Amino acid sequence: MTVFRKTHFPTPDAALFEAAGLAWLGEVDGGARVAQVVSAQPGLLELELIEEVGAEPAAVRGFGEALARTHAAGAPGYGFVPGDTPLFMGRLALAAPDPAPTSWGEFYGTERVLPYLRRAVEQGRIGGSGQRTILVARLLDGDLDHPQPALVGDGAARLHGDLWNGNVLWPAGGDAVLIDPTAHGGHAETDLAMLALFGAPHLVETIAGYDATSPLADGWRDRVDLHQLNPLLVHTVLFGGSYAAAAIAAAAPYA
């Protein structure tokens, strides 16, 4: 097997977190394929090398079907993190919340929106208007909670967590392969919204395959901005620029 060596991590333990996430995602029978971990140690992760050629339309629907099964495998709770290290997202280390949040809104508001909003305000990249505070209050109050896709049921979904187009590789004649997860328990629509954020190829067919396998809850299209708020805030903290305005715009319909 040809090996890809990855050495660039925000902290050495992030290599172990990524390996644990790949293993957790890869446990699912019939789920989305993940890159095989060859070895992992602090600061170094060795993976099978995926020779990418680009998405083939015939494989895209199958990826949606497999992703639905991965999500449906579930997680012990919202914010659950596989392995023994914190989750690393946008250079922040986020430990699994204890106790676990009892709802998605509580989890998303306290663990995915507020940490990055606070950092963006500290950086002077987002001003102090009340709009985002109102959004967080609505999340915590449960006003914005909504059902998971059908196969997930009432609990947390098993998420890749950073499912933008660049983390979905397409080898010749094979299934899509996932890399670079920030795996955790969350809402399945978050992964789908991330695919949409940076323009995954053939997204309509991916969603069609997903929906045929695990029907999406009514109104899911209207919640894409809500689920994109976290990655937009992460990018605001990392890069600033137009991401701050995009995060504010994503929050506005729910404020």
Long-range contacts (C-beta under 8 A, 24 or more apart in sequence): 1-36, 1-38, 1-48, 1-49, 2-48, 2-49, 3-38, 3-46, 3-47, 3-48, 3-49, 4-35, 4-46, 4-47, 4-48, 4-49, 4-50, 5-44, 5-45, 5-46, 6-44, 6-45, 6-46, 6-47, 7-43, 7-44, 7-45, 9-43, 9-45, 9-88, 10-88, 10-91, 10-93, 11-88, 11-93, 12-42, 12-43, 13-42, 13-85, 13-86, 13-88, 14-85, 14-88, 15-40, 15-41, 15-42, 15-43, 15-44, 15-45, 16-40, 16-41, 16-42, 16-83, 16-84, 16-85, 17-81, 17-83, 17-85, 17-86, 17-87, 17-88, 18-45, 18-180, 18-181, 19-45, 19-83, 20-82, 20-83, 20-84, 20-85, 20-183, 21-82, 21-83, 21-160, 21-161, 21-181, 21-182, 21-183, 22-47, 22-178, 22-179, 22-181, 22-183, 23-82, 24-82, 24-83, 24-158, 24-183, 25-70, 25-158, 25-160, 25-178, 25-181, 25-183, 27-73, 28-69, 28-70, 28-73, 28-158, 29-69, 30-66, 30-69, 31-66, 31-67, 31-69, 31-70, 31-73, 32-63, 32-66, 32-67, 32-69, 32-70, 32-160, 32-175, 32-176, 32-178, 33-66, 33-174, 33-175, 33-176, 33-177, 33-178, 34-177, 34-178, 34-179, 34-181, 35-169, 35-177, 35-178, 35-179, 47-179, 50-169, 50-171, 50-177, 50-179, 51-171, 51-172, 52-169, 52-170, 52-171, 53-170, 53-171, 53-172, 54-170, 54-201, 55-168, 55-170, 55-176, 55-201, 55-202, 56-170, 56-173, 57-202, 57-205, 59-170, 59-174, 59-175, 59-176, 60-176, 60-201, 60-202, 60-205, 60-206, 60-209, 61-205, 61-206, 61-208, 61-209, 62-175, 62-176, 62-209, 63-168, 63-175, 63-176, 63-206, 63-209, 64-205, 64-206, 64-207, 64-208, 64-209, 64-210, 64-211, 64-212, 64-213, 65-209, 65-210, 65-212, 65-213, 66-175, 66-176, 67-191, 67-206, 67-210, 68-149, 68-151, 68-188, 68-209, 68-210, 68-213, 68-214, 69-151, 69-213, 69-214, 70-158, 70-160, 71-148, 71-149, 71-151, 71-152, 71-157, 71-158, 71-159, 71-188, 71-191, 71-214, 72-149, 72-151, 72-152, 72-153, 72-157, 72-158, 72-214, 73-158, 74-152, 74-153, 74-155, 74-156, 74-157, 74-158, 74-185, 75-155, 75-156, 75-157, 75-158, 75-159, 75-184, 75-185, 75-186, 76-100, 76-156, 76-185, 77-101, 77-155, 77-156, 77-185, 78-103, 78-104, 78-106, 78-107, 78-111, 78-156, 78-185, 78-186, 79-107, 79-111, 79-184, 79-185, 79-186, 80-156, 80-184, 80-185, 81-183, 81-184, 82-183, 82-184, 87-161, 87-182, 87-183, 87-184, 88-182, 89-161, 89-162, 89-182, 89-234, 90-116, 90-234, 90-235, 90-237, 90-238, 91-237, 91-238, 92-116, 92-119, 92-237, 96-184, 103-142, 103-145, 104-145, 104-146, 104-156, 104-186, 104-187, 105-138, 105-139, 105-140, 105-141, 105-142, 105-143, 105-144, 105-145, 106-139, 106-140, 106-142, 107-186, 108-139, 108-186, 108-187, 108-230, 109-136, 109-139, 109-140, 110-140, 112-186, 112-230, 113-139, 113-229, 113-230, 113-233, 116-230, 116-233, 116-234, 116-236, 116-237, 117-233, 119-237, 120-233, 120-236, 120-237, 120-244, 120-247, 123-237, 123-240, 125-236, 125-237, 125-240, 125-244, 126-236, 126-244, 126-247, 126-248, 131-248, 131-251, 131-252, 131-255, 132-248, 132-251, 132-255, 134-255, 135-229, 135-251, 135-254, 135-255, 138-254, 138-255, 144-226, 144-254, 146-187, 146-189, 146-217, 146-219, 146-223, 147-217, 148-187, 148-188, 148-189, 148-217, 149-188, 149-189, 149-210, 149-211, 149-214, 149-215, 149-216, 149-217, 150-214, 150-215, 150-216, 150-217, 151-213, 151-214, 152-188, 152-214, 155-185, 156-185, 156-186, 156-187, 157-185, 157-186, 157-187, 157-188, 157-191, 158-183, 158-185, 159-183, 159-184, 159-185, 159-186, 159-187, 159-188, 159-190, 159-191, 160-191, 161-186, 161-190, 161-191, 162-194, 162-231, 163-191, 163-192, 163-194, 163-195, 164-194, 164-195, 164-197, 164-198, 164-200, 164-231, 165-195, 165-198, 165-199, 165-200, 165-201, 166-198, 168-195, 168-200, 187-227, 188-214, 189-216, 189-217, 189-220, 189-223, 189-224, 189-227, 190-227, 190-230, 192-216, 192-220, 192-224, 192-227, 193-223, 193-224, 193-225, 193-226, 193-227, 193-228, 194-227, 194-228, 194-231, 196-224, 196-228, 197-228, 197-231, 197-232, 225-249, 225-250, 225-251, 225-253, 225-254, 226-250, 226-253, 226-254
